[in-house]
Amino acid sequence: MEVGMLPISSSKRGKLLAAGYTTLDAIARVSPTHLARDIDVSDGEALEILNLATKASALERPNGTHSAVVGGGQTAWDMLNDEKFSSYITTSCVDLDNILGGGIKCTEVTEIGGVPGIGKTQIGIQLAVNVQIPREYGGLGGKAIYIDTEGSFMVERVQQVAEACIEDMAEYSHHFHKDFQTCDVKMHHNNIFENIFYFRVCSYTEQIALINYLDKFVTENKDVKIIVVDSVTFHFRQDFDDMPLRTRLLGEMALNLMKLAKRFCLAVVMLNQVTTKCIEGSFQLTLALGDSWSHSCTNRIILFWNGNERYAFIDKSPSLKAASAPYSVTTRGIRNSTSSCKRIKMM
Amino acid sequence: MRAQKVLELQQQSQKCSVGCPVLDRCLGGGIPCNSVTELVGESGVGKTQLCLQLVISAQLPPSLGGLSASSIFIHTEFPFPFRRLRQLSRAFLASHPDLLDPCDRVFLRAVHSAADLLALIPIIETFLLHSPSPVRIIVIDSIAALFRSDFDNTGSDLRRRSSLFFRISGGLRRLAKRFGIAVVVTNQVVDFMGDGDVRVGNLGNGLYSSGRRVCAALGLAWAHCVNSRLFFCRDDNEKSRRMSVVFAPHLPHSSCEYVIKGEGLFGQETTSV
């Protein structure tokens, strides 16, 4: 679909074309301030154009899939371009975002594992809130699906994280968009609650059934941008004598999640537990569900204690280099570790 | 299966008071329903006391922090402290004369092995479906006693043991979800042996009790089976006792001193961190 089709005044259309915006995709990929500067209109007008463009391009792709993917052929060049514009969900911890290249990436499956109490559930909750940060603030404005297998999802905690997130957005808009009245923070934590779909799962059969059903669910609720599974492991450590069966079931489930991630351009985050593994007589910590499972996710992040600080380590990723970063869990949610804040202040 | 919007869930997960406002504040309102809470501590530190107090204060009406509900108390250590329960319930009756005798609303069951406990879960489920009065608390005191003798330190036995952990915990969590129950299990401690152990939770310099460095019994696999873990310890001189949050999805790391009196367990206001 071309820019010419947009229901805007011809002078603006002319400005867009003169600035090189010929396709809707090109418009949808810039921020409102950028657009305003490029075509010399007010921020409010730019936002309006942006909204029209995103709506129109969503209409064009009713299934949310790229036509090229359906056709089966996509050149590496196209993929590289897509990659450039792929979206990230911030973790609210700058250090962690830095090593992740911007946050948790949409279209990919990310596994996060660690010992009890390290903050896996906290990261899950934070992501379910952060995915809803509106586009004007650099977020995705999406919805979240939270699959809870352990019963650790606490609404009061979501409320704390959501309120802190809204406060941060208000501060951000105060600093950078003084004249940007239109998107003055009008969110309430109830809006955030409304956009988290919560599933409590009580057995592994339910878990598999739910993940098979998600395809339909996400088709009906297009805005879903993240699926958090907390934890993927729990039910699969209960009743299995038949280990090959377990491996097959897990493999199929991971494949389904990966398909969802690609098809709807959403992020899948699976939280995993840890277990000890006997390697040449000594016991080492490793993520649960065995070696074959470690192939089923694109990225793997391991959380661990280092002294009194929490650290995240990228254990596996096709595009990121192995790195670790400290983070902390505060009342407001996941944040930079306090000691690294101090370091920045000193510099 | 249906998606629930978080908005439709209860805004604050329901809590059951432990019968002392100071401890309740430390726990963000009490023991959460739909969740498994573990109390860890060495013997004589007051775990059973707190459990007894919990099953009694659960009978208070919600306006006073309770659940107006009966409890199931599964005990694995013998004998059951009847006399102490009687003592606590007399104190309770004295201050709440309009309520029934709390002893009438505590269902007791002894369990001798992990397999028994596993078999008991479906029985409890049927019982809860037909119970005339609502049951909202299940206490297991203690889970560690069931596992500390029957298993060898070999690979296959350990695997069998952790599989049992996950099955028991899966069953308890299912009950907790289905009936809105607060599940409380108590656990013992073992001495900390060198660096082989994994740090779990918030207490950075380790858990200390009576001057010894300890860690929760039953290992890492069991730690994944509970939602929250509270640690109880006492000092060398046995003068001060302290409750700390090791991990919990809804609580920051905090701690609170407490004393045990004739009428029960009470938090001390002054030294909450």
Interface residues (C-beta under 8 A of the other chain):
Chain A: V115 P116 G117 T121 Q122 I145 Y146 E150 G151 S152 F153 M154 V155 E156 R157 V158 Q159 N190 F193 E194 N195 I196 F197 Y198 F199 R200 V201 C202 S203 E206 A209 L210 Y213 F217 T233 F234 H235 R237 Q238 D239 F240 Q273 V274 T275 T276 C278 F283 L285 W305 G307 N308 T330 T331
Chain B: M1 A3 Q4 K5 V6 L7 L9 Q10 Q11 Q12 S13 G28 P32 N34 S35 V36 G155 S162 S163 F166 R167 G170 R173 R174 A176 K177 R178 G196 V198 R199 V200 G201 N202 G204 L220 A221 A223 H224 V226 N227 R229 V246 F247 P249 H250 P252
